Amino acid sequence: MTKSTKNFALPLAFIGIMFFAIGFALGINSFLIPVLQGSLGITSAESYLIIAATFVPFLIFGYPASMTIKKIGYKRTMSLSFLMFAVAFGLFIPSASYESFHLFLFAAFVSGTANAFLQASVNPYITILGPIDSAAKRISIMGICNKLAWPVAPAFLAFLIGKSMNDTVISDLFLPFYVIIAVFIVLGLISLMAPLPEVKAAGEDGNDEENACPYAAKKTSVWQFPHLLLGCLALFLYVGVETVSLGTLVDYAASLGLPNPEIYASVSPIGIVIGYICGIIFIPKYISQATALKICSVIAIVGSLLVVITPADISIYFLALLALGCSLMWPALWPLAMADLGKFTKAGSSLLIMAMAGGAVIPTLFGYFKDIAGAQNAYWVCLPCFVFILYYGIAGYKIRTK
């Protein structure tokens, strides 16, 4: 590290606000999807393109985001991303005015671009802000901030609109988006003035890399790190299934005919927050990041099976168990995949950000299978994803080249 990080409570507090903003922006999708289905008469597969449009920018802008960070630093990139969010939610207003699904997709794409830049800055920042073996603990703290925001978003929209989601139409969305635009502009100004020191990973600046990060010293390309590449695939699958667990709850509750379906948005975040609390307590004092990944993978596999084989009216609650399994995957995957990258840290981070495009692919597959086989059977898409993540936690992260 280039700066002592013995006391980084204040930077953690500011980064926590940013993780909350990320979760809030994504949580809005869980409210929009059923509203658009009801107002525009579109299919489930079409409505889940909103989530796809939010995550496709990670693939497109992952590398440009890392170059932006290299040029202007972490803090200015964070501030820039909030201004991009404000523009995105400004675009949602004409989308609602014209009741245009294509404009909604474009607005979601711009929101996803802002999210890509913010994720590209806050995730590596929190990973290298302190010791790498305790990175999962710091990310778990941030994860609580992030996941609590998912159910807040639909509840906040319903509160501002003054109606249940079942009674909401597109024309009701104007006021919430005006408020959200103002909030994100304020967050952009706050992040620009926040006391966030610029940090670097060991060996990242190329000085004394032979001693700081000997594994990376002889490498000439980021593609020479198999544990990183396998980690990217694991992260691709993880982001997809976690987005399914968080973003489909309201729609699933509506498809089951449950009253006030927006209140079910809290089921999965509860499971994830419980997992994050365990991560804060047990990592790294009692269990390693790799062990946490293995335990969570097994829990997620069991949870995904229970979601699809139990009676439909109670299966929705097992999404909390599936989400509990997801909880420590993100905190564990990032440090395991970014370990020993040295001067390739920013490049490796950009690949991981690009891998978040899994949030576009897996939920879209879920929507497609929902139209074919029903909402409950669509959750089968999660099982093979968790099996691969379990493999990465057992062996994939250990693979190194000479």
Helices and strands as residue ranges (DSSP letters): H 9-40, H 44-47, H 49-72, H 74-98, H 101-128, G 132-134, H 135-161, G 165-167, G 170-173, H 174-193, H 209-212, H 214-217, G 222-224, H 226-247, H 249-255, G 261-266, H 267-282, H 289-309, H 312-315, G 316-318, H 319-327, H 329-338, G 342-344, H 345-355, H 358-373, H 375-378, G 379-381, H 382-394, G 396-398
